[in-house]
């Protein structure tokens, strides 16, 4: 499957969504795609994580009517980074723990959901029926991944997806939530499962596409990538200027100039499994409170100079400094 580190970075850089989710209010902070409106690292006493994905009809596309079409998801994996050792640990694996989920109303208002047919296929693959009009496909693992308290400081989620009908125009996102522990119940104040974030929207096709999300700066991830990406760090860094900064906004203005708060509300799937879902209430009061820089890795060239050259260079700088400071006017108070 054609996947690269540069493609993963593109999926986690604001402004690179390939479409937008139909039925989702543009005021939601995840409507545009990539967002870091949650906690990139878990609270110290938390011990679980849940990777998830969601699929929507693409904005502007006509309705579809093929009842036999499906969305296939394969080889889903969730890793957490153990901060003391700086190593990644696989905590969720679709080949061992299959995915589940439901069709939720597009804007998640009221957490209304209807059952979603799921058919396990050969290997680590499952086929979900296409979301009906006004609903999405929202799915996660049947069991949460776990780690020792205070041990994890980042997460990486990766899933492969495709559709079986070339006429379908769907977009998909992956992300994750922290959980207090493997069995903690959902609480309306989100104290048991704060969200982390999600990737940009990627348009699906009949060819497999890999979608990933990481909760750390791009420089840090490039220096210490999760295992699926380790063979890709040999890629040349992007040419300057470097990759733009990643910004997560919790408060977004609507078309009337009014500030709209957004967040992820939690829901319970049709089969009773708890998961987090987006909603209109905010979890954090500040704008860009979780901003992180995502800079490309510049190439560094070191030149060795002789002692004579260094002395001459220092004398020149000294002369220039005297000229510069003698010509600068003094600042007057007030």
JOBEL-V373680 format. One record per residue. N is the residue number from 1. RES is the residue in one letter. OMEGA is omega in whole degrees, -180 to 180 (NA if undefined). Layout:
{{N	RES	OMEGA} {N	RES	OMEGA}}
//
This chain:
{{1	X	-176} {2	X	178} {3	X	-176} {4	X	177} {5	X	179} {6	X	177} {7	X	178} {8	X	179} {9	X	177} {10	X	179} {11	X	-178} {12	X	176} {13	X	-178} {14	X	176} {15	X	-176} {16	X	177} {17	X	-178} {18	X	-180} {19	X	-178} {20	X	-174} {21	X	180} {22	X	178} {23	X	179} {24	X	179} {25	X	178} {26	X	179} {27	X	178} {28	X	-175} {29	X	178} {30	X	179} {31	X	-179} {32	X	-179} {33	X	-171} {34	X	177} {35	X	175} {36	X	-177} {37	X	-179} {38	X	-179} {39	X	-180} {40	X	175} {41	X	-176} {42	X	170} {43	X	-172} {44	X	-177} {45	X	179} {46	X	-176} {47	X	-177} {48	X	180} {49	X	178} {50	X	172} {51	X	-179} {52	X	174} {53	X	174} {54	X	-176} {55	X	-178} {56	X	165} {57	X	-179} {58	X	179} {59	X	176} {60	X	-180} {61	X	-180} {62	X	177} {63	X	178} {64	X	-173} {65	X	179} {66	X	-176} {67	X	-179} {68	X	-179} {69	X	179} {70	X	171} {71	X	-179} {72	X	179} {73	X	-174} {74	X	170} {75	X	178} {76	X	-180} {77	X	175} {78	X	178} {79	X	167} {80	X	177} {81	X	176} {82	X	-168} {83	X	-177} {84	X	-180} {85	X	-177} {86	X	-178} {87	X	179} {88	X	179} {89	X	178} {90	X	-178} {91	X	175} {92	X	-176} {93	X	-177} {94	X	179} {95	X	179} {96	X	180} {97	X	-174} {98	X	-179} {99	X	175} {100	X	179} {101	X	-179} {102	X	172} {103	X	178} {104	X	177} {105	X	-169} {106	X	-178} {107	X	178} {108	X	180} {109	X	-179} {110	X	-178} {111	X	-180} {112	X	-179} {113	X	173} {114	X	-177} {115	X	178} {116	X	-179} {117	X	180} {118	X	-179} {119	X	176} {120	X	179} {121	X	-180} {122	X	-180} {123	X	-179} {124	X	-175} {125	X	175} {126	X	179} {127	X	175} {128	X	174} {129	X	-177} {130	X	180} {131	X	177} {132	X	-179} {133	X	179} {134	X	-178} {135	X	175} {136	X	165} {137	X	179} {138	X	-172} {139	X	-176} {140	X	180} {141	X	179} {142	X	177} {143	X	178} {144	X	174} {145	X	-177} {146	X	180} {147	X	-180} {148	X	180} {149	X	179} {150	X	-174} {151	X	-172} {152	X	176} {153	X	178} {154	X	179} {155	X	172} {156	X	179} {157	X	179} {158	X	177} {159	X	175} {160	X	-177} {161	X	171} {162	X	175} {163	X	-178} {164	X	-180} {165	X	-178} {166	X	179} {167	X	178} {168	X	176} {169	X	-177} {170	X	175} {171	X	-175} {172	X	177} {173	X	172} {174	X	180} {175	X	-177} {176	X	173} {177	X	169} {178	X	174} {179	X	-179} {180	X	175} {181	X	-174} {182	X	-176} {183	X	-176} {184	X	179} {185	X	175} {186	X	175} {187	X	-174} {188	X	179} {189	X	177} {190	X	-177} {191	X	179} {192	X	-178} {193	X	176} {194	X	179} {195	X	178} {196	X	-180} {197	X	-179} {198	X	-178} {199	X	168} {200	X	176} {201	X	-180} {202	X	180} {203	X	-179} {204	X	177} {205	X	179} {206	X	174} {207	X	179} {208	X	174} {209	X	177} {210	X	179} {211	X	-178} {212	X	177} {213	X	177} {214	X	-175} {215	X	177} {216	X	179} {217	X	180} {218	X	177} {219	X	-179} {220	X	180} {221	X	179} {222	X	180} {223	X	-178} {224	X	-176} {225	X	174} {226	X	-175} {227	X	-180} {228	X	-176} {229	X	-171} {230	X	179} {231	X	-176} {232	X	-177} {233	X	178} {234	X	178} {235	X	177} {236	X	177} {237	X	-180} {238	X	179} {239	X	176} {240	X	3} {241	X	-174} {242	X	-179} {243	X	-178} {244	X	-178} {245	X	175} {246	X	-179} {247	X	175} {248	X	-178} {249	X	177} {250	X	180} {251	X	-175} {252	X	179} {253	X	176} {254	X	-175} {255	X	-180} {256	X	180} {257	X	180} {258	X	179} {259	X	-178} {260	X	178} {261	X	-178} {262	X	-179} {263	X	175} {264	X	175} {265	X	-178} {266	X	179} {267	X	175} {268	X	-178} {269	X	-178} {270	X	-179} {271	X	176} {272	X	-180} {273	X	-177} {274	X	178} {275	X	177} {276	X	179} {277	X	-179} {278	X	176} {279	X	-171} {280	X	-178} {281	X	-177} {282	X	178} {283	X	-178} {284	X	-174} {285	X	-173} {286	X	176} {287	X	179} {288	X	-178} {289	X	-180} {290	X	-177} {291	X	176} {292	X	176} {293	X	175} {294	X	-175} {295	X	175} {296	X	-178} {297	X	-176} {298	X	175} {299	X	-178} {300	X	179} {301	X	-179} {302	X	179} {303	X	178} {304	X	-179} {305	X	176} {306	X	-180} {307	X	179} {308	X	-180} {309	X	180} {310	X	180} {311	X	179} {312	X	180} {313	X	-180} {314	X	179} {315	X	179} {316	X	179} {317	X	179} {318	X	179} {319	X	180} {320	X	-179} {321	X	180} {322	X	178} {323	X	-176} {324	X	-175} {325	X	178} {326	X	-175} {327	X	-178} {328	X	-180} {329	X	180} {330	X	179} {331	X	179} {332	X	-178} {333	X	174} {334	X	NA}}
//
